[in-house]
């Protein structure tokens, strides 16, 4: 083999090696393993109201509902002893305008969710003053409240609001014991006329029930409810 041929073959071999090395250097690297997604933040727990903070935040509420949640004007509901979650829920509905009341919508507009719970906690810690029931309406009111009326398709009120009207805070059902007759009757008649507070499942319960009640039964239930004493069982007192 001539020197020239050896030289050419060697040169070709070196060229091939160089090309291979260059290709290796420019070859795309393996894609990096995707970074692990950051863990989602832990779900925030329920908001807890601060009754002390709520005392100052509820100052404006006292004009209608009483400083301690016991108003003297029967068109305004008693808030004393009402559960925190229910109060916060109603303020939320006013703020979203799903529950209509010009005065309350104005007050609720600037409140944060924490403010609502603070106000609720403040009133929840107060004691609702007992009311009295009209003795002429007690029998029918008690029958409807405790057993409902199968023929009318009306369930017992106490199934949700408790035997003494304390309500069920965990389920979102309000305290009714001691609430003004006038206020309860007005709300039942509003629901009967088609008024709703919100658009969730709970918002549809009372309108459906109220539509099955006549005015006489509404008045009997409302009176009986006022006579329920949440602090001393299920006694009623006559007017």
C-alpha positions as CSV (number, residue, x, y, z in Angstrom):
1,X,0.0,0.0,0.0
2,X,1.4,3.4,-1.0
3,X,2.1,6.1,1.5
4,X,-0.4,8.3,-0.3
5,X,-3.2,5.8,0.1
6,X,-2.5,5.3,3.8
7,X,-2.4,9.1,4.2
8,X,-5.7,9.5,2.5
9,X,-7.4,6.8,4.5
10,X,-6.0,8.2,7.8
11,X,-7.3,11.6,6.8
12,X,-10.7,10.3,6.0
13,X,-10.8,8.4,9.4
14,X,-9.8,11.6,11.3
15,X,-12.5,13.6,9.4
16,X,-15.1,11.0,10.3
17,X,-14.1,11.1,14.0
18,X,-14.2,14.8,14.1
19,X,-17.6,14.9,12.5
20,X,-18.9,12.4,15.0
21,X,-17.5,14.4,17.9
22,X,-19.1,17.6,16.6
23,X,-22.4,15.8,16.2
24,X,-22.2,14.5,19.8
25,X,-21.5,18.0,21.1
26,X,-24.4,19.5,19.2
27,X,-26.9,16.7,19.8
28,X,-29.9,18.0,21.8
29,X,-29.8,17.1,25.5
30,X,-32.5,15.0,27.0
31,X,-35.4,17.1,28.1
32,X,-35.3,17.9,31.8
33,X,-37.7,16.1,34.0
34,X,-40.7,18.3,34.7
35,X,-40.5,20.1,38.1
36,X,-42.9,18.9,40.6
37,X,-45.9,21.1,41.0
38,X,-46.0,23.0,44.2
39,X,-48.3,21.6,46.7
40,X,-51.6,23.3,46.9
41,X,-52.0,25.4,50.0
42,X,-53.9,23.8,52.8
43,X,-57.6,24.6,52.7
44,X,-58.5,27.4,55.0
45,X,-60.7,26.4,57.8
46,X,-64.0,28.1,58.6
47,X,-63.9,31.8,59.7
48,X,-64.3,32.2,63.4
49,X,-65.9,35.3,64.7
50,X,-64.4,37.5,67.4
51,X,-67.1,38.7,69.7
52,X,-64.9,41.4,71.2
53,X,-64.2,42.8,67.7
54,X,-67.8,42.4,66.8
55,X,-68.9,44.7,69.7
56,X,-67.6,47.8,68.0
57,X,-68.4,46.6,64.5
58,X,-72.1,46.1,65.5
59,X,-72.6,49.6,66.9
60,X,-74.7,50.7,64.0
61,X,-76.8,47.5,64.3
62,X,-78.0,48.7,67.7
63,X,-80.1,51.5,66.3
64,X,-82.7,48.9,65.0
65,X,-81.8,45.6,66.7
66,X,-80.9,46.9,70.1
67,X,-77.4,47.2,71.6
68,X,-77.7,43.7,73.0
69,X,-79.7,42.3,70.1
70,X,-83.1,42.8,71.7
71,X,-85.0,45.5,69.8
72,X,-88.0,47.3,71.2
73,X,-89.6,47.8,67.7
74,X,-91.2,44.5,66.7
75,X,-90.6,45.0,63.0
76,X,-86.9,44.3,63.6
77,X,-85.8,40.8,64.5
78,X,-84.1,39.9,67.7
79,X,-80.4,39.0,67.1
80,X,-79.5,38.1,70.6
81,X,-78.6,34.4,70.9
82,X,-78.9,33.9,67.2
83,X,-76.1,31.6,65.9
84,X,-73.1,33.3,64.4
85,X,-73.1,31.4,61.1
86,X,-76.8,32.3,60.4
87,X,-76.2,36.0,61.1
88,X,-73.1,36.0,58.8
89,X,-75.0,34.2,56.1
90,X,-77.8,36.8,56.1
91,X,-75.4,39.7,56.0
92,X,-73.7,38.0,53.0
93,X,-77.1,37.7,51.3
94,X,-77.8,41.4,51.9
95,X,-74.4,42.3,50.5
96,X,-74.9,40.2,47.3
97,X,-78.5,41.7,47.1
98,X,-79.9,38.2,47.1
99,X,-81.9,39.3,50.1
100,X,-83.5,42.6,49.6
101,X,-83.7,45.4,52.2
102,X,-82.3,48.8,51.4
103,X,-81.1,49.6,54.9
104,X,-79.3,46.3,55.4
105,X,-77.8,46.2,51.9
106,X,-76.3,49.6,52.6
107,X,-74.8,48.5,55.9
108,X,-73.5,45.2,54.5
109,X,-71.9,46.7,51.4
110,X,-68.6,47.6,53.2
111,X,-68.4,44.6,55.5
112,X,-65.8,41.8,55.0
113,X,-66.5,38.2,55.6
114,X,-64.6,38.5,58.9
115,X,-66.6,41.5,59.9
116,X,-69.8,39.5,59.4
117,X,-68.6,36.7,61.6
118,X,-67.4,39.1,64.3
119,X,-70.8,40.7,64.4
120,X,-72.5,37.3,64.4
121,X,-70.3,36.2,67.3
122,X,-71.1,39.3,69.3
123,X,-74.8,38.8,69.1
124,X,-74.6,35.0,69.5
125,X,-73.2,35.6,72.9
126,X,-76.1,37.7,74.1
127,X,-79.3,36.4,75.7
128,X,-82.6,36.7,73.9
129,X,-85.3,38.1,76.1
130,X,-88.3,35.7,76.3
131,X,-91.5,36.5,74.6
132,X,-95.1,35.4,75.2
133,X,-97.7,33.5,73.1
134,X,-101.3,34.3,72.6
135,X,-103.1,31.6,74.6
136,X,-105.9,31.4,72.0
137,X,-103.4,30.4,69.4
138,X,-101.2,28.1,71.4
139,X,-103.0,24.8,70.6
140,X,-102.8,25.1,66.9
141,X,-99.4,26.7,66.9
142,X,-98.0,24.0,69.1
143,X,-99.5,21.2,66.9
144,X,-98.0,22.7,63.7
145,X,-94.6,23.4,65.4
146,X,-94.2,20.0,67.0
147,X,-96.0,17.7,64.5
148,X,-96.7,19.6,61.3
149,X,-99.8,18.8,59.3
150,X,-99.8,15.7,57.1
151,X,-102.9,16.8,55.2
152,X,-101.4,20.1,54.3
153,X,-98.0,18.6,53.6
154,X,-96.4,20.7,56.2
155,X,-93.5,19.2,58.3
156,X,-92.9,19.9,61.9
157,X,-91.1,23.2,62.5
158,X,-89.1,21.6,65.3
159,X,-87.5,19.2,62.9
160,X,-85.2,22.0,61.8
161,X,-85.6,24.6,64.6
162,X,-85.4,22.3,67.6
163,X,-88.0,21.5,70.3
164,X,-87.3,24.8,72.1
165,X,-86.6,26.9,69.1
166,X,-82.8,27.0,69.5
167,X,-82.3,26.1,65.8
168,X,-79.4,24.0,64.4
169,X,-76.3,26.1,63.8
170,X,-74.4,23.4,62.0
171,X,-77.2,22.9,59.5
172,X,-77.8,26.6,59.0
173,X,-81.2,26.7,60.7
174,X,-81.8,29.8,62.8
175,X,-83.0,30.2,66.4
176,X,-86.7,31.1,66.5
177,X,-87.5,30.9,70.2
178,X,-88.6,34.2,71.6
179,X,-88.7,35.9,68.1
180,X,-91.3,38.6,67.7
181,X,-94.7,37.3,66.5
182,X,-95.0,40.2,64.1
183,X,-91.6,39.6,62.5
184,X,-92.1,35.8,62.0
185,X,-95.6,36.3,60.6
186,X,-94.4,38.9,58.2
187,X,-91.5,36.7,56.9
188,X,-93.8,33.7,56.5
189,X,-96.2,35.8,54.5
190,X,-93.4,37.1,52.4
191,X,-92.2,33.6,51.6
192,X,-95.8,32.6,50.8
193,X,-95.9,35.4,48.3
194,X,-92.8,34.1,46.6
195,X,-89.9,36.0,48.3
196,X,-86.7,34.0,48.5
197,X,-83.4,34.7,50.3
198,X,-80.7,33.4,48.0
199,X,-80.6,30.6,45.5
200,X,-79.3,27.6,47.4
201,X,-81.2,24.6,48.6
202,X,-81.9,26.2,52.0
203,X,-83.4,29.2,50.4
204,X,-86.1,27.1,48.8
205,X,-87.3,25.3,52.0
206,X,-89.3,28.0,53.7
207,X,-91.1,29.4,50.6
208,X,-92.3,25.9,49.8
209,X,-93.6,25.4,53.3
210,X,-95.2,28.8,53.7
211,X,-97.2,28.4,50.5
212,X,-99.1,25.6,52.1
213,X,-100.1,27.7,55.1
214,X,-103.2,29.8,55.5
215,X,-102.9,33.1,57.3
216,X,-104.5,31.7,60.5
217,X,-101.9,29.0,60.7
218,X,-99.1,31.5,60.0
219,X,-100.3,33.6,62.9
220,X,-100.6,30.6,65.2
221,X,-97.0,29.4,64.4
222,X,-95.6,32.9,64.8
223,X,-97.3,33.4,68.1
224,X,-96.2,30.0,69.4
225,X,-92.6,30.6,68.4
226,X,-92.5,33.9,70.4
227,X,-93.6,32.0,73.4
228,X,-90.8,29.4,73.2
229,X,-88.1,30.0,75.8
230,X,-84.7,28.9,74.7
231,X,-83.3,29.4,78.1
232,X,-85.9,27.4,80.0
233,X,-87.2,24.7,77.8
234,X,-90.3,24.8,75.8
235,X,-92.7,26.7,78.0
236,X,-95.2,29.2,76.6
237,X,-96.7,32.1,78.3
238,X,-100.1,33.7,77.5
239,X,-100.6,37.3,76.6
